[in-house]
Amino acid sequence: MKQFGEFILAHPKSVLFGLTVLLFVSIFPASNIRTDFNLEGFYPDEDPVIADYEKLEDEFGRDDNSIIIGFKTDSLFTKEVLLDLQSITAQLEEIDYLTEVLSILDAQEIKSENGELTFDPYFDLENSSKERLSNIKENITHDPFLNGALINSSGNATAIVLRINEEENTFFNRNHIIDSINDVLREYRSDYEFHTSGIPYFRNQYVNLLNGEIVMYIAISSILIILLLWYIYRTIWGVLFPMVIVWSTLLLTVAIIQLTGGYLEIMSSTIAPILLCVGVADAIHMISKYDDARESGFSKHNSIIEMLKTLGSATFLTSLTTAIGFATLFTSTVMPMRRFGIYTAVGVLLAYVVTIFFLPVILSRLKSKRIFDEKSGSFYPLLQKWLNKVAGLNRLNYRKIIIFGLLVTIMFSVGITKIDVNGKVFDDVGDDTELMQDSQFFSDQIAPQFPMEFLIDTGEPDGALSADLLERVSRFEQKLLEYPEIHRVVGFHTLMGEVHRVLTDGERNENLDFPLPESDQAIAQYTLLMEINEADELYNLVDFDYTKLRITAQTEDAGSKRINEIRDEFRSEMQRLFPDEEVIVTGTTILSADLTDKIVYSLAWSIMLAIFAITLIMAMLFKSFKMALIALVPNIIPLVIVGGVMGFAGVDIKPSTAVIFTIALGIAVDDSIHYLARFRIEYLKSKAMFPSLTATTVRTGRAIIVTSLILIAGFGTLITSAFTSTAMMGILVCTTILGALLADLFVLPSLFYWLKPKLKI
């Protein structure tokens, strides 16, 4: 580090110019960073879950390419309202990037004329008497393909479905569609309360909300950190230098994300507060050491060299271990966790690089003797007095502290057993937001918008045209509808039942269905009639050679835990009913639910890797396995605390909260290493353990407390998030920081007093 420092000080202008150019070049890619959200992005391309979903997509198209507009009125079946609906639909059809717009006005009724099928519109608005509309209401609300899709059973709530061209289904095009929808609906909002939903709509609104929050995080975190730095240090330079470092780090990290094809999502949105806090912590520790050297009479040049020699390696070690903690997430099979881990690790190391290049150069150009003015306020004298008491308390009561720490750890360990793994499709947005209220409207009034898809492959052409198979599918439908979370099931059997009813002049029962045709010949005949009439419904439910058929169930967003329970329960029934067919269960709901096992496995594996790597580094640093274990304890305690709080508070592990444990480990190890590195320096000076512990607690304790306050200020901004899991992350990480601080100031020195390890430094 001494040679590095001499090189930097010999070429300050070149180093400063290089940093400036690098930051300037980073502005363009950073400004083009995109945000996105899609469930497929959670999986690697070769994942079998994605392969199953792609089979559905290849045969029948995506199940998540529709935006839905709904409204409710008791006068829906009046000419005035239907004319408004007609006008709205016509205007929506003019919007770019849509393939079709469907409403009840487009609905067609299957009829029979002389043994032939006809498809006639339900509505003729020019010749619609009150009596005729009442009759249409009765028929349309009992149509199994329309009930729960475009209208509800009561006939007072309807939906308009906008299908997006799959090749044009991009974030920017969806934003254009949503803006155009709002323009169309604006003139009708005085008469109707519209609700917009659908997975494409949710994704875009989610991303737009996320974009605003990222800017808000950076702004509020920066303001709070600036105010805190000013309160503690009372100098312009004491505020400016740390903030320049963290803003530069953020800019470079975002540029790297963009240049490597990454984007911002729910997990990576928290990279900003993490890097703000980590970068400031690095700067504070190093500037504090520079000020101490200047106070001891060192020249400016020698103070900078002393800063780099003493804390350059220690800060690198903290940055490395923190980066390792995040980088272990790269082993995850959940792609957002993997991206979050690697980009955060890169950002942490960038913060260190920017710090050790920028600080020596800027300090060498500064005329002020000290950067921090710690004596002008009351904060530091009080802190110094309190830390002296802490050092004495540890020395005299270390056994009680360890026993108390053990009891607290056991208590929170009980909470860990209460943690559930559970994620939803619409997981991170609060129930009181407009997004969730709109989604709830469809669940309450029409049907939930979350598809669970079944693809039954008979393995042979015309295999789907089997009366026996359709009868088994019908029985499977009844099994599915036994679950209160599943509201509606339609498939090829539904279509054949409806055609059979029409051609035999039958009546539907109270469940809106009708006995199926009893022979393969009848099914083949009905299918031929559908082909002649070019019925779109047919090829939405079977493939071109009738080898595969599709069943679509509309489910509530019940959470991955419940969906997986349901899937496990009906799996045996599925195997019994379809022993000779291959059945694929997929759809957006399944994509979300299937993340459960992946998250648990990924989280456990990455934490074990991180703990192993950190323990190895500690053992190499102190050449003692006992010392490594001592160093590990205060890093494990915050993990147990955050897990216990999650369990007691009922916070589930899901994609957006799983990374809390990694953040907790990264934060905890940072303070521990700073403490141990300072203890190592003090021990090398005095060769006595107890005085070294006292000096370390008092001197490094100041920086640890200040950086902890800054971390709390930075992560505390997440509590204001509209995303429930992000807000909870803010609460839990702040709890972790407090737990890590107490563990490092009390438990860590007490372990030294108790175990009295032999040091080989």
C-alpha positions in Angstrom: 0.0 0.0 0.0 2.9 2.4 0.7 4.2 2.0 -2.9 0.7 2.5 -4.2 0.3 5.6 -2.1 3.6 7.1 -3.3 2.6 6.4 -6.9 -0.8 8.2 -6.5 0.8 11.2 -4.8 3.4 11.4 -7.5 0.8 11.7 -10.2 -2.3 13.4 -8.6 -3.4 15.3 -11.8 -3.2 12.2 -14.0 -5.2 10.1 -11.5 -7.8 12.9 -11.0 -8.1 13.4 -14.8 -8.5 9.6 -15.4 -11.3 9.4 -12.8 -13.1 12.4 -14.3 -12.9 11.0 -17.8 -14.2 7.6 -16.6 -17.1 9.2 -14.8 -18.0 11.4 -17.8 -17.9 8.4 -20.1 -20.2 6.4 -17.7 -23.0 9.0 -17.9 -24.3 7.9 -21.3 -24.7 4.1 -20.5 -26.0 4.9 -17.0 -28.7 7.3 -18.4 -29.9 4.5 -20.7 -30.4 1.9 -18.0 -33.8 0.2 -18.3 -36.1 -1.4 -15.8 -38.2 -4.5 -16.4 -40.2 -7.2 -14.7 -41.2 -10.6 -16.0 -41.6 -14.0 -14.4 -39.6 -15.8 -17.1 -36.7 -13.6 -16.2 -36.5 -15.4 -12.8 -35.4 -18.6 -14.5 -32.3 -19.6 -16.6 -33.2 -20.3 -20.3 -32.6 -24.0 -19.9 -34.9 -24.4 -16.9 -37.6 -27.1 -17.4 -40.3 -24.8 -16.0 -39.6 -22.4 -18.8 -39.4 -25.2 -21.3 -43.0 -26.2 -20.3 -44.2 -22.7 -20.5 -42.7 -22.3 -24.0 -44.6 -25.4 -25.1 -47.8 -23.7 -24.2 -46.6 -20.5 -25.9 -45.6 -22.3 -29.1 -49.0 -24.1 -29.4 -51.5 -21.5 -28.1 -49.6 -18.3 -27.5 -48.8 -16.5 -24.3 -51.3 -16.4 -21.4 -50.0 -13.0 -20.2 -50.5 -10.7 -23.2 -53.9 -9.1 -22.4 -54.7 -5.8 -20.7 -58.2 -5.9 -19.2 -60.5 -2.9 -18.6 -63.5 -3.5 -16.4 -66.4 -1.5 -15.0 -69.6 -2.2 -13.1 -73.1 -0.7 -13.5 -76.6 -2.1 -12.8 -77.7 -0.6 -16.1 -75.2 -2.5 -18.2 -77.9 -4.0 -20.4 -79.4 -0.7 -21.5 -79.0 0.8 -24.9 -77.3 4.0 -23.5 -74.5 2.0 -21.7 -74.0 -0.4 -24.5 -73.6 2.5 -27.0 -70.9 3.9 -24.7 -69.3 0.5 -24.6 -69.4 0.4 -28.4 -67.8 3.8 -28.7 -65.1 2.9 -26.1 -64.3 -0.3 -27.9 -64.1 1.4 -31.3 -61.6 4.0 -30.0 -59.5 1.3 -28.2 -59.2 -0.6 -31.5 -57.3 2.4 -33.0 -54.5 2.0 -30.5 -51.2 0.8 -31.9 -49.6 -2.6 -31.2 -52.9 -4.4 -30.5 -54.1 -7.5 -32.4 -57.8 -7.3 -31.2 -60.1 -5.7 -28.7 -62.9 -7.9 -27.3 -66.0 -6.9 -25.4 -69.5 -8.5 -24.9 -70.5 -6.7 -28.1 -68.2 -9.0 -30.0 -69.6 -12.1 -28.3 -71.2 -14.7 -30.6 -73.9 -17.2 -29.7 -73.6 -20.7 -31.1 -76.8 -21.7 -32.7 -78.2 -24.6 -34.8 -80.0 -24.2 -38.1 -81.1 -27.3 -39.9 -78.3 -29.3 -38.2 -75.7 -26.8 -39.1 -73.8 -24.5 -36.6 -74.0 -20.8 -36.9 -72.2 -18.1 -34.9 -74.4 -15.0 -34.6 -73.7 -11.8 -32.5 -75.6 -11.6 -29.3 -76.2 -7.9 -29.9 -77.9 -5.8 -32.6 -78.0 -2.4 -31.0 -80.1 -0.9 -33.7 -82.9 -3.4 -33.0 -82.6 -3.9 -29.2 -85.7 -3.5 -27.2 -85.7 -3.7 -23.5 -87.2 -7.1 -23.6 -84.6 -8.3 -26.2 -81.8 -7.0 -24.0 -83.2 -8.7 -21.0 -83.2 -12.0 -22.9 -79.6 -11.4 -24.1 -78.6 -10.8 -20.5 -80.0 -14.2 -19.5 -78.3 -16.0 -22.3 -74.9 -14.3 -22.2 -74.5 -14.6 -18.5 -75.0 -18.4 -18.9 -72.5 -18.7 -21.7 -69.6 -20.7 -20.2 -67.0 -19.0 -22.4 -68.2 -15.5 -21.5 -69.2 -15.9 -17.9 -66.0 -15.1 -15.9 -64.3 -13.7 -18.9 -66.2 -10.8 -20.3 -69.1 -10.7 -17.9 -70.1 -11.8 -14.4 -73.1 -14.0 -13.4 -75.1 -11.0 -12.2 -74.8 -9.2 -15.5 -73.7 -5.9 -13.9 -69.9 -6.0 -14.5 -68.1 -6.4 -17.8 -64.6 -6.5 -19.2 -62.9 -5.3 -22.3 -59.9 -7.4 -23.3 -57.0 -5.8 -25.3 -54.6 -8.4 -26.8 -51.1 -7.1 -27.5 -49.2 -8.2 -30.6 -46.6 -10.6 -29.2 -43.8 -9.2 -31.4 -44.6 -5.7 -30.2 -45.1 -6.6 -26.5 -42.3 -4.4 -25.1 -42.1 -2.1 -22.1 -42.2 1.1 -24.2 -45.0 -0.1 -26.4 -47.0 -1.2 -23.4 -46.5 2.3 -21.9 -47.9 3.8 -25.2 -50.9 1.4 -25.0 -51.6 2.3 -21.3 -51.4 6.1 -22.0 -53.7 5.7 -25.0 -56.2 3.7 -22.9 -56.2 6.5 -20.3 -56.9 9.0 -23.1 -59.8 7.0 -24.4 -61.4 6.5 -21.0 -60.9 10.0 -19.8 -64.2 11.4 -21.3 -66.2 8.5 -19.7 -64.8 8.6 -16.2 -67.6 10.9 -15.0 -70.1 8.2 -15.8 -68.2 5.0 -15.0 -65.4 3.9 -12.6 -63.0 1.9 -14.7 -60.5 -0.7 -13.4 -57.5 -1.7 -15.5 -55.6 -4.9 -14.9 -53.9 -7.8 -16.6 -50.3 -9.0 -16.2 -48.8 -6.7 -19.0 -50.5 -3.7 -17.3 -49.2 -4.7 -13.9 -45.7 -5.2 -15.1 -45.5 -1.7 -16.7 -47.1 0.1 -13.8 -44.8 -1.9 -11.5 -41.7 -0.8 -13.4 -42.9 2.8 -13.6 -43.4 2.8 -9.8 -40.0 1.2 -9.4 -38.3 3.9 -11.5 -39.7 6.6 -9.3 -38.7 4.8 -6.2 -35.1 4.3 -7.2 -34.8 8.0 -7.8 -36.5 8.7 -4.5 -34.2 6.2 -2.6 -31.1 8.0 -3.9 -32.4 11.4 -3.2 -33.8 10.8 0.3 -30.9 8.6 1.3 -28.4 11.2 0.1 -30.2 14.0 2.0 -30.3 12.0 5.2 -26.7 11.0 5.0 -25.6 14.6 4.2 -27.5 15.9 7.2 -26.1 13.2 9.4 -22.5 13.8 8.2 -23.0 17.6 8.8 -24.3 17.0 12.3 -21.4 14.8 13.2 -18.5 16.4 11.4 -19.5 20.0 10.9 -17.4 20.6 7.7 -18.1 21.0 4.1 -15.3 18.6 3.1 -16.5 16.0 5.7 -19.8 15.9 3.8 -18.6 16.4 0.2 -15.8 13.8 0.0 -17.9 10.8 1.1 -20.8 11.8 -1.1 -18.6 12.3 -4.2 -17.3 8.7 -3.6 -20.8 7.1 -3.3 -22.3 9.1 -6.2 -19.4 8.1 -8.4 -19.7 4.5 -7.3 -23.4 4.5 -8.2 -22.8 6.0 -11.6 -20.1 3.5 -12.5 -22.2 0.5 -11.2 -25.3 1.5 -13.1 -23.1 2.0 -16.2 -21.7 -1.5 -15.8 -25.2 -3.0 -15.3 -26.3 -1.4 -18.6 -23.2 -2.3 -20.6 -23.4 -6.0 -19.5 -27.1 -6.2 -20.6 -28.6 -6.0 -17.2 -31.5 -3.9 -16.0 -33.1 -2.8 -12.8 -35.8 -4.9 -11.1 -37.3 -5.3 -7.6 -34.1 -6.8 -6.1 -31.5 -4.6 -7.9 -33.4 -1.5 -7.0 -32.0 -1.9 -3.5 -28.4 -1.7 -4.8 -28.5 2.1 -4.5 -29.0 2.4 -0.7 -26.5 -0.5 -0.2 -23.8 1.3 -2.2 -24.6 4.6 -0.7 -24.0 3.2 2.8 -21.0 1.0 2.0 -19.2 3.8 0.1 -19.7 6.3 2.9 -18.5 3.8 5.5 -15.2 3.2 3.6 -14.7 7.0 3.3 -15.4 7.7 7.0 -13.0 5.0 8.2 -10.2 6.2 6.0 -10.7 9.9 6.6 -10.8 9.3 10.3 -7.5 7.6 10.2 -6.0 10.5 8.1 -7.3 13.0 10.7 -5.8 10.9 13.6 -2.4 10.9 11.8 -2.5 14.7 11.3 -3.5 15.1 14.9 -0.4 13.0 15.9 1.9 15.4 14.1 2.3 13.6 10.7 2.8 15.7 7.6 0.1 15.7 5.0 2.1 13.3 2.8 2.9 10.9 5.6 -0.7 11.0 6.9 -2.0 9.9 3.5 0.6 7.1 3.4 -0.3 6.1 7.0 -4.0 6.1 6.1 -3.4 3.7 3.2 -1.0 1.5 5.1 -3.2 1.1 8.1 -6.7 1.1 6.6 -6.1 0.4 2.9 -5.8 -3.3 3.5 -8.4 -3.4 6.2 -10.9 -1.6 4.1 -10.1 -3.9 1.2 -10.7 -6.9 3.4 -14.1 -5.5 4.5 -15.0 -4.8 0.9 -13.8 -8.2 -0.2 -15.8 -10.1 2.4 -18.9 -8.0 1.8 -18.5 -8.6 -1.9 -18.1 -12.3 -1.3 -21.3 -12.3 0.7 -23.2 -10.9 -2.2 -21.3 -12.7 -4.9 -22.3 -16.1 -3.5 -25.8 -15.4 -4.8 -24.3 -16.0 -8.3 -24.8 -19.7 -7.5 -28.5 -19.2 -7.3 -30.8 -20.6 -10.0 -33.2 -17.6 -9.4 -31.9 -15.1 -12.0 -32.8 -11.8 -10.2 -31.0 -13.1 -7.1 -28.0 -13.9 -9.2 -27.9 -10.5 -11.0 -28.5 -8.7 -7.7 -25.6 -10.6 -6.0 -23.0 -10.1 -8.8 -23.8 -6.4 -9.5 -23.8 -5.5 -5.8 -20.5 -7.3 -5.3 -19.1 -5.3 -8.2 -20.5 -2.1 -6.8 -18.9 -2.8 -3.3 -15.5 -3.3 -4.9 -15.9 -0.2 -7.1 -16.6 1.8 -3.9 -13.3 0.7 -2.5 -11.4 1.4 -5.7 -12.9 4.9 -6.0 -12.1 5.6 -2.4 -8.4 4.6 -2.5 -7.8 6.5 -5.7 -9.9 9.6 -5.0 -9.1 10.3 -1.3 -5.3 10.4 -1.5 -5.5 12.7 -4.5 -8.0 15.1 -3.1 -6.5 15.1 0.4 -3.1 16.0 -1.1 -4.6 19.1 -2.8 -6.5 20.3 0.3 -5.1 23.0 2.6 -7.2 22.1 5.7 -5.3 20.2 8.3 -8.4 18.1 9.3 -11.3 16.9 7.3 -13.7 16.1 10.2 -14.3 18.6 13.0 -15.3 16.2 15.7 -14.8 18.5 18.6 -17.2 21.4 17.7 -20.4 19.5 18.6 -21.5 17.5 21.6 -21.9 14.2 19.7 -18.3 12.9 19.9 -17.5 13.8 23.5 -20.7 12.0 24.6 -19.9 9.0 22.3 -16.3 8.9 23.7 -17.6 8.8 27.3 -20.2 6.1 26.5 -17.6 3.9 24.7 -15.3 4.1 27.7 -18.2 2.8 29.8 -18.9 0.0 27.3 -15.2 -1.1 27.4 -15.3 -1.3 31.2 -18.6 -3.1 31.1 -17.3 -5.7 28.7 -14.2 -6.3 30.9 -16.1 -6.8 34.1 -19.3 -8.5 32.9 -18.2 -10.6 29.9 -19.8 -13.8 31.1 -23.2 -12.1 31.7 -23.0 -10.5 28.3 -22.3 -13.8 26.6 -25.1 -15.6 28.4 -27.5 -12.8 27.6 -26.4 -12.9 23.9 -27.0 -16.7 23.9 -30.5 -16.3 25.3 -31.4 -13.7 22.8 -30.1 -15.8 20.0 -32.1 -18.8 21.2 -35.2 -16.7 21.4 -34.9 -15.5 17.8 -34.0 -19.0 16.7 -37.5 -20.0 17.7 -38.8 -17.3 15.3 -36.9 -18.8 12.4 -38.9 -22.0 12.6 -42.0 -19.9 11.9 -40.8 -18.6 8.6 -42.8 -19.6 5.5 -41.7 -19.5 1.9 -44.5 -17.9 0.0 -44.6 -15.6 -3.0 -47.4 -14.2 -5.2 -47.6 -12.9 -8.8 -48.6 -9.5 -7.5 -46.4 -9.7 -4.5 -44.7 -6.5 -3.7 -47.4 -3.9 -4.1 -49.6 -2.9 -1.1 -53.2 -3.9 -1.0 -54.3 -0.2 -0.6 -52.7 0.8 -4.0 -54.7 1.4 -7.1 -53.0 -1.5 -8.8 -54.1 -4.0 -6.3 -57.6 -2.5 -5.9 -58.1 -2.8 -9.7 -56.9 -6.4 -9.6 -59.2 -7.1 -6.7 -62.2 -5.7 -8.7 -61.8 -8.5 -11.3 -61.4 -11.2 -8.6 -64.5 -10.0 -6.8 -66.7 -9.1 -9.7 -65.8 -11.2 -12.7 -63.0 -13.8 -12.1 -59.3 -13.7 -11.1 -56.8 -13.0 -13.8 -54.2 -15.5 -12.9 -54.0 -18.5 -15.3 -53.1 -22.0 -14.4 -52.7 -23.9 -17.7 -52.8 -27.7 -18.4 -51.5 -29.1 -21.6 -52.6 -32.7 -22.2 -50.6 -34.5 -24.9 -52.2 -37.7 -26.2 -49.2 -38.5 -28.3 -51.1 -39.2 -31.5 -53.1 -37.2 -34.1 -56.8 -36.9 -33.4 -56.1 -38.3 -29.9 -57.9 -35.3 -28.4 -61.1 -36.3 -30.3 -62.0 -38.9 -27.7 -65.2 -39.1 -25.8 -63.4 -41.0 -23.1 -60.7 -38.4 -22.8 -63.2 -35.5 -22.6 -65.2 -37.3 -19.9 -62.0 -37.7 -17.9 -61.2 -34.0 -18.5 -64.6 -33.1 -17.2 -64.1 -35.1 -14.1 -60.7 -33.3 -13.6 -62.5 -30.0 -14.0 -64.8 -30.9 -11.1 -61.8 -31.8 -9.0 -60.2 -28.4 -9.8 -63.4 -26.5 -8.9 -63.4 -28.1 -5.5 -60.7 -25.7 -4.5 -62.0 -22.2 -3.5 -59.0 -20.6 -5.0 -59.9 -21.8 -8.5 -62.9 -19.9 -9.9 -63.3 -21.0 -13.5 -62.2 -23.8 -15.8 -62.6 -24.0 -19.6 -61.2 -26.3 -22.2 -62.0 -28.3 -25.3 -64.5 -30.3 -23.3 -66.4 -27.1 -22.5 -66.6 -26.3 -26.2 -67.8 -29.8 -27.2 -70.4 -29.7 -24.4 -71.8 -26.4 -25.7 -71.9 -27.5 -29.3 -73.6 -30.8 -28.2 -76.2 -28.8 -26.3 -77.0 -26.5 -29.2 -77.3 -29.4 -31.7 -79.5 -31.5 -29.4 -81.7 -28.5 -28.2 -80.6 -29.2 -24.6 -80.5 -26.9 -21.6 -77.6 -26.0 -19.4 -77.6 -27.0 -15.8 -76.9 -24.7 -12.9 -73.2 -25.1 -13.4 -73.5 -23.7 -16.9 -72.4 -27.0 -18.5 -74.2 -29.8 -20.4 -73.5 -33.5 -20.8 -70.7 -34.3 -23.3 -71.2 -36.2 -26.5 -70.9 -39.9 -25.9 -69.1 -41.0 -29.0 -65.8 -40.2 -30.8 -67.8 -39.9 -34.0 -70.0 -37.2 -32.6 -66.9 -35.2 -31.4 -65.3 -35.6 -34.8 -68.5 -34.3 -36.5 -68.7 -31.4 -34.1 -65.1 -30.5 -34.7 -65.6 -30.6 -38.5 -68.5 -28.2 -38.1 -66.3 -25.9 -36.1 -63.6 -26.0 -38.7 -66.1 -25.2 -41.5 -67.2 -22.1 -39.5 -63.5 -21.2 -38.8 -64.3 -20.9 -35.1 -61.4 -19.2 -33.3 -62.4 -20.9 -30.0 -61.4 -24.3 -31.5 -57.7 -23.6 -32.0 -57.4 -21.8 -28.7 -58.2 -25.2 -27.1 -56.6 -27.8 -29.3 -53.5 -27.9 -31.6 -53.8 -28.2 -35.4 -53.8 -32.0 -35.6 -55.8 -32.6 -32.4 -52.9 -34.2 -30.6 -52.9 -31.8 -27.6 -55.7 -30.1 -25.8 -55.6 -27.2 -23.4 -57.4 -26.6 -20.1 -57.3 -23.1 -18.6 -58.1 -22.5 -14.9 -58.4 -19.0 -13.5 -57.1 -18.9 -9.9 -56.7 -16.4 -7.2 -53.2 -15.0 -6.5 -53.2 -17.3 -3.5 -49.4 -17.5 -3.0 -46.8 -20.1 -4.0 -47.3 -22.1 -0.8 -51.0 -22.6 -1.4 -50.6 -23.1 -5.2 -48.0 -25.8 -4.7 -50.2 -27.5 -2.1 -53.1 -27.5 -4.6 -50.7 -28.8 -7.3 -49.5 -31.6 -5.0 -53.0 -32.6 -4.1 -54.4 -32.9 -7.6 -51.3 -34.6 -9.0 -52.4 -38.0 -7.9 -55.8 -37.4 -9.4 -54.2 -36.2 -12.6 -52.1 -39.4 -12.8 -55.1 -41.5 -12.2 -57.3 -39.8 -14.8 -54.6 -39.5 -17.5 -52.3 -42.5 -17.1 -51.4 -42.7 -20.8 -51.2 -39.0 -21.6 -48.4 -36.5 -20.8 -49.8 -33.6 -18.7 -47.9 -30.3 -18.4 -49.0 -27.9 -15.7 -47.8 -24.4 -16.5 -48.9 -20.8 -16.8 -48.0 -17.5 -15.1 -49.3 -18.8 -11.7 -47.1 -21.9 -11.9 -44.1 -19.8 -12.9 -44.5 -17.8 -9.7 -45.2 -20.7 -7.5 -42.3 -22.8 -8.7 -39.8 -20.3 -7.4 -40.4 -21.7 -3.8 -37.9 -24.5 -3.7 -35.4 -22.6 -5.9 -35.3 -19.6 -3.5 -34.9 -21.8 -0.4 -32.1 -23.8 -1.9 -30.3 -20.8 -3.4 -30.5 -18.8 -0.2 -29.2 -21.6 2.0 -26.4 -22.5 -0.4 -25.2 -18.9 -0.9 -25.2 -18.2 2.9 -23.2 -21.3 3.6 -20.7 -20.4 0.9 -20.4 -16.9 2.2 -19.9 -18.0 5.8 -17.3 -20.5 4.7 -15.4 -18.0 2.7 -15.5 -15.3 5.4 -14.3 -17.9 8.1 -11.4 -18.9 5.8 -10.4 -15.2 5.4 -10.5 -14.7 9.2 -8.5 -17.8 9.8 -5.8 -16.7 7.4 -5.7 -13.2 8.9 -5.2 -14.3 12.5 -3.6 -17.7 11.8 -6.0 -19.2 14.3 -9.1 -21.3 13.9 -10.4 -20.2 17.3 -10.0 -16.6 16.3 -12.0 -17.3 13.1 -14.8 -18.8 15.2 -14.7 -15.8 17.6 -15.0 -13.5 14.5 -17.9 -15.6 13.1 -20.2 -15.4 16.1 -21.1 -11.6 15.9 -21.8 -12.2 12.1 -24.2 -15.1 12.8 -26.1 -13.3 15.5 -27.6 -10.6 13.1 -28.7 -13.4 10.7 -30.5 -15.2 13.5 -32.1 -11.9 14.6 -33.4 -11.0 11.2 -34.7 -14.5 10.6 -36.4 -14.5 14.0 -38.0 -11.1 13.4 -39.3 -12.4 10.0 -40.7 -15.5 11.6 -42.4 -13.6 14.5 -43.7 -10.8 12.2 -45.1 -13.3 9.6 -42.8 -12.1 6.8 -42.5 -14.8 4.1 -39.4 -15.6 2.2 -40.0 -14.7 -1.5 -37.8 -13.4 -4.3 -37.8 -9.8 -3.0 -37.1 -10.7 0.7 -34.7 -13.6 0.4 -31.7 -11.3 -0.2 -32.2 -9.7 3.2 -30.1 -12.5 4.7 -27.2 -11.8 2.3 -27.5 -8.0 3.0 -27.5 -8.8 6.8 -24.3 -10.9 6.5 -22.6 -8.3 4.3 -23.3 -5.5 6.8 -22.4 -7.6 9.9 -19.1 -8.8 8.6 -18.1 -5.2 7.6 -18.1 -3.9 11.2 -16.5 -7.1 12.6 -13.5 -6.9 10.3 -13.0 -3.2 11.0 -13.0 -4.0 14.7 -10.7 -7.0 14.3 -8.3 -5.2 12.0 -8.0 -2.3 14.5 -7.5 -4.8 17.3 -4.7 -6.4 15.3 -3.0 -3.0 15.0 -3.4 -2.2 18.7 -2.1 -5.7 19.7 1.0 -5.3 17.5 1.7 -2.1 19.4 1.1 -3.2 22.9 1.4 -7.0 22.8 -1.3 -7.1 25.5 -4.8 -8.3 24.8 -6.9 -6.4 27.3 -5.6 -2.9 26.7 -5.8 -3.6 23.0 -9.5 -4.5 23.4 -10.3 -1.3 25.3 -8.5 0.9 22.8 -10.2 -0.9 19.9 -13.7 -0.5 21.5 -13.2 3.2 22.1 -11.5 4.2 18.8 -13.0 1.9 16.3 -16.3 2.0 18.1 -16.8 5.6 17.1 -16.5 4.8 13.4 -18.7 1.7 13.7 -21.4 3.7 15.4 -21.2 6.5 12.9 -21.3 4.1 9.9 -24.2 2.2 11.5 -26.2 5.4 11.9 -25.5 6.2 8.2 -26.5 2.7 7.2 -29.8 3.1 9.1 -30.4 6.5 7.5 -29.7 4.9 4.0 -31.8 1.8 4.4 -34.4 3.6 6.5 -35.6 5.3 3.3 -36.9 1.9 2.0 -39.5 1.9 4.8 -41.4 4.6 2.7 -41.6 2.3 -0.3 -45.0 1.4 -1.9 -43.6 -2.1 -2.4 -44.4 -4.0 0.8 -41.4 -6.3 0.6 -39.1 -3.4 0.0 -40.5 -1.5 3.0 -40.1 -4.6 5.1 -36.5 -5.0 3.8 -35.8 -1.5 5.2 -37.2 -2.4 8.6 -35.4 -5.7 8.7 -32.0 -4.4 7.5 -32.2 -1.6 10.1 -32.8 -4.2 12.7 -29.8 -6.2 11.4 -27.6 -3.1 11.6 -28.6 -2.5 15.2 -28.0 -6.2 16.0 -24.6 -6.2 14.3 -23.6 -3.0 16.1 -24.5 -4.5 19.6 -22.8 -7.8 18.7 -19.5 -6.1 17.7 -19.4 -3.7 20.6 -20.5 -6.2 23.4 -20.4 -9.9 22.3 -17.1 -9.8 20.2 -14.9 -8.3 23.0 -16.6 -10.4 25.6 -15.6 -13.6 23.6 -12.0 -12.4 23.8 -12.2 -12.0 27.5 -13.8 -15.3 28.0 -11.8 -17.5 25.6 -8.5 -15.7 25.8 -7.2 -17.0 22.5 -3.5 -17.2 21.8 -2.8 -14.7 19.1 -0.3 -15.5 16.3 0.0 -12.1 14.7 
